[in-house]
Protein backbone atom coordinates (compact mmCIF):
# COMPACT_ATOMS: atom_id res chain seq x y z
CA UNK A 1 0.00 0.00 0.00
CA UNK A 2 1.19 3.50 -0.89
CA UNK A 3 -0.23 6.55 0.88
CA UNK A 4 -0.36 10.08 -0.50
CA UNK A 5 -1.58 13.40 0.83
CA UNK A 6 -2.59 15.31 -2.27
CA UNK A 7 -3.06 19.07 -2.11
CA UNK A 8 -5.20 20.64 -4.84
CA UNK A 9 -7.06 23.95 -4.63
CA UNK A 10 -6.23 24.23 -0.95
CA UNK A 11 -7.78 20.87 -0.08
CA UNK A 12 -5.64 18.06 1.29
CA UNK A 13 -7.04 14.58 0.58
CA UNK A 14 -5.47 11.50 2.10
CA UNK A 15 -5.34 8.63 -0.37
CA UNK A 16 -4.18 5.01 -0.32
CA UNK A 17 -3.17 3.00 -3.38
CA UNK A 18 -3.10 -0.79 -3.69
CA UNK A 19 -1.90 -3.06 -6.49
CA UNK A 20 0.27 -2.47 -9.53
CA UNK A 21 0.14 1.17 -10.80
CA UNK A 22 0.19 -0.21 -14.34
CA UNK A 23 -3.10 -2.04 -13.81
CA UNK A 24 -6.60 -0.80 -14.58
CA UNK A 25 -7.61 1.85 -12.00
CA UNK A 26 -10.58 1.56 -9.66
CA UNK A 27 -11.47 4.56 -7.49
CA UNK A 28 -13.49 3.71 -4.38
CA UNK A 29 -15.82 6.46 -3.12
CA UNK A 30 -17.21 5.98 0.38
CA UNK A 31 -20.43 7.48 1.76
CA UNK A 32 -20.89 10.77 3.58
CA UNK A 33 -19.23 11.32 6.96
CA UNK A 34 -17.12 8.18 6.51
CA UNK A 35 -13.43 7.52 5.98
CA UNK A 36 -11.92 5.53 3.15
CA UNK A 37 -11.00 2.71 5.54
CA UNK A 38 -14.68 1.76 5.64
CA UNK A 39 -13.80 -0.03 2.40
CA UNK A 40 -12.60 -3.24 4.11
CA UNK A 41 -8.93 -4.09 3.63
CA UNK A 42 -9.75 -7.67 2.67
CA UNK A 43 -12.22 -6.52 0.01
CA UNK A 44 -9.72 -4.02 -1.39
CA UNK A 45 -7.09 -6.76 -1.39
CA UNK A 46 -9.31 -9.00 -3.50
CA UNK A 47 -9.69 -6.27 -6.11
CA UNK A 48 -5.95 -5.63 -6.19
CA UNK A 49 -5.18 -9.35 -6.42
CA UNK A 50 -7.59 -9.48 -9.36
CA UNK A 51 -5.35 -7.18 -11.37
CA UNK A 52 -6.66 -3.76 -10.46
CA UNK A 53 -4.97 -0.60 -9.25
CA UNK A 54 -7.24 0.36 -6.34
CA UNK A 55 -7.40 3.83 -4.81
CA UNK A 56 -9.46 4.79 -1.77
CA UNK A 57 -9.46 8.14 0.00
CA UNK A 58 -10.80 10.11 2.95
CA UNK A 59 -13.41 12.72 2.09
CA UNK A 60 -12.66 16.25 3.25
CA UNK A 61 -13.54 16.61 6.95
CA UNK A 62 -12.95 12.90 7.55
CA UNK A 63 -9.92 10.84 8.51
CA UNK A 64 -6.56 12.32 7.58
CA UNK A 65 -7.90 14.74 4.98
CA UNK A 66 -8.36 18.48 5.50
CA UNK A 67 -10.83 19.64 8.12
CA UNK A 68 -12.60 22.99 7.90
CA UNK A 69 -14.22 25.57 10.10
CA UNK A 70 -17.48 25.50 8.18
CA UNK A 71 -18.53 28.99 9.29
CA UNK A 72 -15.35 30.46 7.82
CA UNK A 73 -14.90 28.08 4.89
CA UNK A 74 -18.32 26.74 3.84
CA UNK A 75 -18.65 24.30 0.98
CA UNK A 76 -21.35 22.23 -0.71
CA UNK A 77 -21.69 18.70 -2.04
CA UNK A 78 -20.68 20.11 -5.40
CA UNK A 79 -17.23 20.60 -3.86
CA UNK A 80 -17.24 17.07 -2.45
CA UNK A 81 -18.05 15.81 -5.95
CA UNK A 82 -15.14 17.81 -7.34
CA UNK A 83 -12.87 16.11 -4.78
CA UNK A 84 -13.38 12.85 -6.67
CA UNK A 85 -11.99 14.51 -9.78
CA UNK A 86 -9.15 16.03 -7.73
CA UNK A 87 -8.06 12.55 -6.67
CA UNK A 88 -8.15 11.34 -10.27
CA UNK A 89 -6.17 14.37 -11.43
CA UNK A 90 -3.53 13.86 -8.74
CA UNK A 91 -2.97 10.30 -9.94
CA UNK A 92 -2.88 11.38 -13.57
CA UNK A 93 -6.05 9.46 -14.43
CA UNK A 94 -8.01 10.76 -17.40
CA UNK A 95 -10.62 8.14 -16.51
CA UNK A 96 -11.20 5.34 -14.00
CA UNK A 97 -13.71 2.74 -12.90
CA UNK A 98 -15.81 4.41 -10.18
CA UNK A 99 -17.21 2.32 -7.33
CA UNK A 100 -19.37 4.26 -4.87
CA UNK A 101 -21.09 3.18 -1.68
CA UNK A 102 -24.20 4.96 -0.32
CA UNK A 103 -23.68 8.72 -0.87
CA UNK A 104 -20.52 7.77 -2.74
CA UNK A 105 -22.81 6.12 -5.25
CA UNK A 106 -24.63 9.43 -5.70
CA UNK A 107 -21.30 11.14 -6.37
CA UNK A 108 -20.45 8.46 -8.92
CA UNK A 109 -23.80 8.89 -10.67
CA UNK A 110 -23.36 12.66 -10.84
CA UNK A 111 -19.86 12.39 -12.31
CA UNK A 112 -21.08 9.82 -14.84
CA UNK A 113 -23.70 12.36 -15.98
CA UNK A 114 -21.52 15.47 -15.97
CA UNK A 115 -18.16 13.99 -16.94
CA UNK A 116 -18.90 10.82 -18.92
CA UNK A 117 -15.43 10.81 -20.46
CA UNK A 118 -13.89 10.22 -17.03
CA UNK A 119 -15.94 7.14 -16.11
CA UNK A 120 -14.97 3.79 -17.65
CA UNK A 121 -17.61 1.90 -15.70
CA UNK A 122 -19.80 2.76 -12.74
CA UNK A 123 -20.63 0.52 -9.79
CA UNK A 124 -23.21 1.77 -7.27
CA UNK A 125 -23.59 -0.06 -3.93
CA UNK A 126 -26.34 0.60 -1.36
CA UNK A 127 -27.24 3.93 -2.91
CA UNK A 128 -30.22 5.97 -4.09
CA UNK A 129 -30.97 7.44 -7.51
CA UNK A 130 -30.01 11.01 -8.29
CA UNK A 131 -32.91 13.36 -7.66
CA UNK A 132 -34.71 10.89 -5.43
CA UNK A 133 -34.92 13.23 -2.42
CA UNK A 134 -33.95 10.46 -0.02
CA UNK A 135 -33.43 12.99 2.77
CA UNK A 136 -37.07 14.05 2.55
CA UNK A 137 -38.16 10.41 2.55
CA UNK A 138 -36.16 9.82 5.75
CA UNK A 139 -37.58 12.91 7.45
CA UNK A 140 -41.16 11.87 6.68
CA UNK A 141 -40.41 8.40 8.06
CA UNK A 142 -38.97 9.89 11.25
CA UNK A 143 -42.06 12.08 11.67
CA UNK A 144 -44.37 9.16 11.01
CA UNK A 145 -45.85 10.92 7.98
CA UNK A 146 -47.10 9.04 4.90
CA UNK A 147 -44.89 9.01 1.83
CA UNK A 148 -46.32 10.69 -1.28
CA UNK A 149 -47.13 8.48 -4.23
CA UNK A 150 -44.07 7.98 -6.42
CA UNK A 151 -41.51 8.71 -3.69
CA UNK A 152 -38.63 6.36 -2.91
CA UNK A 153 -39.29 3.43 -0.56
CA UNK A 154 -38.65 4.55 3.05
CA UNK A 155 -36.05 3.04 5.39
CA UNK A 156 -36.98 -0.09 7.30
CA UNK A 157 -38.61 0.43 10.72
CA UNK A 158 -35.56 -0.81 12.66
CA UNK A 159 -33.37 1.89 11.14
CA UNK A 160 -36.01 4.58 11.70
CA UNK A 161 -36.37 3.57 15.36
CA UNK A 162 -32.60 3.69 15.82
CA UNK A 163 -32.34 7.11 14.19
CA UNK A 164 -35.12 8.48 16.40
CA UNK A 165 -33.28 7.19 19.46
CA UNK A 166 -30.03 8.84 18.37
CA UNK A 167 -31.74 12.17 17.75
CA UNK A 168 -33.44 12.08 21.16
CA UNK A 169 -30.28 11.13 23.07
CA UNK A 170 -27.63 13.55 24.37
CA UNK A 171 -24.30 13.59 22.48
CA UNK A 172 -21.91 10.86 23.62
CA UNK A 173 -19.30 11.83 26.18
CA UNK A 174 -15.82 10.46 25.76
CA UNK A 175 -14.15 8.07 23.36
CA UNK A 176 -15.63 4.84 24.74
CA UNK A 177 -19.21 6.12 24.57
CA UNK A 178 -18.70 7.40 21.02
CA UNK A 179 -17.28 4.06 19.90
CA UNK A 180 -20.10 2.14 21.59
CA UNK A 181 -22.59 4.34 19.75
CA UNK A 182 -20.94 3.71 16.39
CA UNK A 183 -20.95 -0.03 17.03
CA UNK A 184 -24.68 0.05 17.69
CA UNK A 185 -25.23 2.04 14.50
CA UNK A 186 -23.12 -0.44 12.56
CA UNK A 187 -25.18 -3.29 14.00
CA UNK A 188 -28.38 -1.69 12.68
CA UNK A 189 -26.84 -0.97 9.28
CA UNK A 190 -25.47 -4.51 9.10
CA UNK A 191 -28.89 -6.12 9.29
CA UNK A 192 -29.90 -9.32 11.03
CA UNK A 193 -29.30 -11.89 8.28
CA UNK A 194 -25.52 -12.28 8.66
CA UNK A 195 -23.49 -12.61 11.89
CA UNK A 196 -22.33 -9.30 13.35
CA UNK A 197 -18.73 -9.34 14.59
CA UNK A 198 -18.75 -6.82 17.42
CA UNK A 199 -15.04 -7.25 18.18
CA UNK A 200 -14.06 -6.56 14.57
CA UNK A 201 -16.36 -3.53 14.48
CA UNK A 202 -14.80 -2.18 17.68
CA UNK A 203 -11.33 -2.49 16.15
CA UNK A 204 -12.55 -0.66 13.05
CA UNK A 205 -14.11 2.18 15.05
CA UNK A 206 -10.99 2.53 17.18
CA UNK A 207 -9.00 2.81 13.96
CA UNK A 208 -11.42 5.46 12.69
CA UNK A 209 -10.99 7.46 15.89
CA UNK A 210 -7.20 7.16 15.93
CA UNK A 211 -6.70 8.38 12.37
CA UNK A 212 -9.15 11.30 12.43
CA UNK A 213 -7.74 14.82 12.46
CA UNK A 214 -11.02 16.01 13.98
CA UNK A 215 -13.74 13.42 14.44
CA UNK A 216 -16.48 16.03 14.89
CA UNK A 217 -15.68 17.67 11.53
CA UNK A 218 -17.51 14.92 9.66
CA UNK A 219 -20.77 16.57 10.70
CA UNK A 220 -19.90 19.34 8.22
CA UNK A 221 -21.14 17.01 5.48
CA UNK A 222 -24.68 17.59 6.70
CA UNK A 223 -24.13 21.36 6.54
CA UNK A 224 -22.65 21.01 3.06
CA UNK A 225 -25.71 19.16 1.83
CA UNK A 226 -28.07 21.67 3.45
CA UNK A 227 -26.14 24.50 1.76
CA UNK A 228 -27.20 23.18 -1.66
CA UNK A 229 -29.82 20.46 -1.27
CA UNK A 230 -30.68 20.60 -4.97
CA UNK A 231 -27.24 19.45 -6.10
CA UNK A 232 -28.82 16.20 -7.32
CA UNK A 233 -30.51 16.88 -10.67
CA UNK A 234 -33.67 14.94 -11.43
CA UNK A 235 -34.46 12.95 -14.53
CA UNK A 236 -30.88 12.69 -15.79
CA UNK A 237 -29.87 9.08 -15.19
CA UNK A 238 -30.81 8.16 -18.75
CA UNK A 239 -27.76 10.23 -19.73
CA UNK A 240 -25.33 7.80 -18.06
CA UNK A 241 -23.28 6.17 -20.80
CA UNK A 242 -20.89 4.13 -18.67
CA UNK A 243 -21.69 0.43 -18.21
CA UNK A 244 -23.31 0.34 -14.77
CA UNK A 245 -23.56 -2.32 -12.08
CA UNK A 246 -26.02 -1.63 -9.26
CA UNK A 247 -25.63 -3.61 -6.03
CA UNK A 248 -28.11 -3.87 -3.17
CA UNK A 249 -28.33 -6.19 -0.20
CA UNK A 250 -31.49 -8.20 0.32
CA UNK A 251 -31.56 -6.80 3.88
CA UNK A 252 -30.76 -3.17 3.04
CA UNK A 253 -32.17 -1.13 5.99
CA UNK A 254 -31.65 2.44 4.75
CA UNK A 255 -32.46 2.44 1.03
CA UNK A 256 -34.48 -0.74 0.39
CA UNK A 257 -35.53 -1.09 -3.22
CA UNK A 258 -33.56 1.93 -4.38
CA UNK A 259 -31.12 -0.21 -6.35
CA UNK A 260 -33.84 -1.47 -8.68
CA UNK A 261 -34.91 2.11 -9.38
CA UNK A 262 -31.35 3.12 -10.29
CA UNK A 263 -30.97 0.10 -12.56
CA UNK A 264 -34.28 0.88 -14.24
CA UNK A 265 -33.31 4.49 -14.97
CA UNK A 266 -29.79 3.88 -16.32
CA UNK A 267 -29.86 2.30 -19.79
CA UNK A 268 -28.41 -1.20 -19.79
CA UNK A 269 -27.62 -1.22 -16.06
CA UNK A 270 -27.48 -4.56 -14.28
CA UNK A 271 -28.85 -5.14 -10.77
CA UNK A 272 -27.11 -7.54 -8.39
CA UNK A 273 -28.94 -8.47 -5.18
CA UNK A 274 -26.53 -9.83 -2.56
CA UNK A 275 -28.19 -12.31 -0.23
CA UNK A 276 -28.08 -11.31 3.44
CA UNK A 277 -26.23 -8.03 2.95
CA UNK A 278 -27.46 -4.89 4.66
CA UNK A 279 -25.86 -1.46 4.29
CA UNK A 280 -22.35 -2.57 5.23
CA UNK A 281 -19.71 -4.70 3.50
CA UNK A 282 -19.22 -7.75 5.76
CA UNK A 283 -16.64 -10.47 5.01
CA UNK A 284 -19.31 -12.93 3.87
CA UNK A 285 -20.03 -10.70 0.86
CA UNK A 286 -16.48 -9.91 -0.25
CA UNK A 287 -16.00 -12.81 -2.65
CA UNK A 288 -19.25 -12.16 -4.49
CA UNK A 289 -18.85 -8.38 -4.54
CA UNK A 290 -15.22 -8.41 -5.64
CA UNK A 291 -15.92 -11.03 -8.29
CA UNK A 292 -18.80 -9.01 -9.71
CA UNK A 293 -16.76 -5.78 -9.77
CA UNK A 294 -13.75 -7.47 -11.36
CA UNK A 295 -15.96 -8.93 -14.09
CA UNK A 296 -17.75 -5.61 -14.59
CA UNK A 297 -14.55 -3.56 -14.81
CA UNK A 298 -13.06 -6.05 -17.28
CA UNK A 299 -15.56 -4.81 -19.87
CA UNK A 300 -13.55 -1.61 -20.34
CA UNK A 301 -9.84 -1.58 -19.54
N, C-alpha and C positions, 0 to 999 in steps of 0.2 A: 504494500500500500504506500502511495505517495501522497503527502498532504501539501496543500498550497493555500496561501492567504492572498487572494487576488484583490486588487484595489482599483476599481474603475468608477469614475464619476463620484469619488468621495465615499464609496461604499466598499467596505471590506467584507468579502464572502469567503468563509472557510470551506474548502473543498477537499475531497479525498478521491483518489484515483486507484483503480484496481485493474489488473490484467495488463496485457501487452498494449502499449500505446499505438502499435500498428494495426490493431484489430478494430473492428466495427464499433463505433461509439454508442453507448447507451447512457443517457442522462436521466437520473432518478430524481423526481420532484416530490418531496413529501408534502403533507397537508399543513394547514395553517397552525401556527403556534408550536410547531414540532421541529425537532432537529433532524439532520440527515441520518443520524445513527438509528432512527426508528426504522430505517431499511435494515433488516436483520443481517448481520455479518455473514451468516451461513447462506442466506438467500443471495446476497451479493456475490459470494464466493462461487456459487453455482453458475451464475451468469458469466463471471470471469473465466471459470474453467471451461465454459462452453464456447470460448473464443470471442468474447466481447471485452471491449475497453469500457469499464463501468465507472461513472462519475456520480458521486452523491455530494450534497452540499447542505450547509445550514442556511436557512432563510435569514435575512436581516432580522435583528432583534431576537435571534435564537442561537443557542450554542456559542461557538467561537467567532461568529460573524459580528459585524458592527451592531451596536445598540444605540438607540436614539432617545433624546428627550423629545417626546412627540409634540409638546407644546411649542418648542423652539424649532424643531425640524419635522413638521408633519409630512406624511406621504400617503399614497393611496395604493390600492391593489394593482393599479396600472404600473406603479413602480416595482412592486413585487414581481409582476409579470416580466418587466424589463430585466430583472435580476437573472431570470433564466437565460436570456440572451447574453447578458454580461458574462455568465459562466461559459457559455459556448464560445464567445469571442476570446476570452482569456485562454482557452485551450486551442484556439485556432480552428474551430469547427464551423465550417459553413453550414453544415446540417448534422443532425443526430437523430437517433431513435429516442423519442420522449416517452417515459413511463411515469405517470403521475398517480399518486394515491390521494383520495379524498379531494380537498381543495387543490392539491397538486394536479389532479385530473382536470379541474376547471382551467388551471393555468395552461395545461397542455392543449386543451381544446381551443382556448383563445389564441394561442400561438399558431396552432394549425390553421385557424381561420385567417389570421392577420399576416402571418409569415409562412405561407405554405412551402416556400422554397427551403426552409430551414428544418422541416420535419420529414424524416425518411419514413418512419411509421409512428403511429400513436398507440399507446396502451393506456387505458383508463381503468383504475382499480378503485372500487368503493366510492364512486363519485356521483355527481348529479349533472344533468345537462345544463349547458349555458342558458341563461335566461329563465331558469326554472324557479327562481325566487325561493330557494330552499330555506333561507332564513325566515321568511314570512310563514312558511309552512310550519317550521319549528315553533315559532312564537304562538301561532294559533293552537298548536297541540299543547303547549305549556299552559295556555289560558283556558283550555278545555273548549275552545270554539270549533264549530264545524268547518271543514275545509271546503272551499268553493269547488264547484264542478270544474274538472279539467286541471286542478292543481296537482302537484306531485304527491305521491303517497307519503303520509306522515311517518315519523319515526315510530318504532315499536313502543308499546306502553312501558316496558322495563327501562328503556333509555329515557323516556319522558319523566318517569318517576324519579330516576337518579338525578336528572338535570334540575328538577324542581327542588330536590333535597339540597343540592349544591348551592343553588341560588339563595335558599332560605337559611343556610348555615353561615356562621361567621368565618372569615378567612382563616386558614390554618396558621398555627403559630409554631414556628420552628421547623427544622429540616425533617425530623421524623414524621411529624403530622402531615407535612406536605407530601412526603413520599407515600405515606399510607393512603392519602387521598387519591394520588395518581394511580396507585395499585387498584383501588376500588373502581376508579373510572375505567382502567384497562380491563378489569374483570367484566364490566358491563359491555364494553365495546367488543370484547372477545366473543361473547355469546356463550350459550350453555351446551352446545353440541360437542365441542372438543375439550379435552382436559385443559385447565388453566394452571400454569406453572407459576405459583406465587413467588417462589424463590428466584426464578429467572427474571420475573418482572421487577422484583426489588433490586436486583443487580443492575438492570437496565435503567431504572429510575435514579439509582445512585450515580450511575454514569452520566445521565442527563444533568443532574445537579452539579456534579463535579466539573463538567466541561462548559457550563454556562457562564458567560461574562456577567450577565444580569438576568436571573431567572424570571423576574417580574416583567422584563421588557417584552416578553412574548405577547402580553396582553395588548400591546400596541397594534397587533394585527386586527383586533376587533375595531379599534379606532380608525385604522386605515380603511377597512371595509365600509364603516359608517361614513367616512369622508367622501366616498364615491360609490354608493350602493348600486348604481346603475352601470358598473363597469362590465357587467355580463350582458352583451347584446342578445336579443331574442331572435329566434327564427333564422339563425345563421349556420346551424350545424350541417345543412345540406351543402355548404361551401367547402367542407373539409375534403381534401383530395388525398390525404395520406391514408394508406391502408390502416384500419383501426381495429384493435382488439379491445373489447369491453369486458371487464371481469367484475363479478359480484359474488359474494358469498351467499349460500342459501339461508344463512342465519344473520344477514346484515341487519343491525339494529337501528342504524341512523338514517340510511337512505334506501330502504327496501323497495325493490322494483324500479329504482332509478336507472340501473344498468340497461334494462330492456328498452327504456325510453331513449337513452343515448344511442343504442345500437339501431333503433328504428329510424332515428333522425339523421344518422351519418350514412351516406350511401355505401353499401357493401360492407359495413361493419359487422364483425362477428361477436356474438355474446358467449362468454364462458361462465357457467355457474359452477362455483367450487363448493362441493359438498361439505357442510359443517362450518365453513368459514364465516366469521362475523365481519367486524370492521378492522381487525388487526391482521397481522401476517404471521401466524403461528407456524412452528416447525413442520407440523403435519401437512401443510399446504405448499411447502417450498418446492418439492419435486415437481408437482403439477404446474405451479405458477411459473417456475423457471423454465420448464420444458416448453410451455406454451409461448412464453416471451421469446425464447431462443428460436423457436420455429417461426414465429411471427416476424421477428427482425431479420430472419434469413431471406425474406422475400425481397428486401432491398438492402444491398450492402454498400 
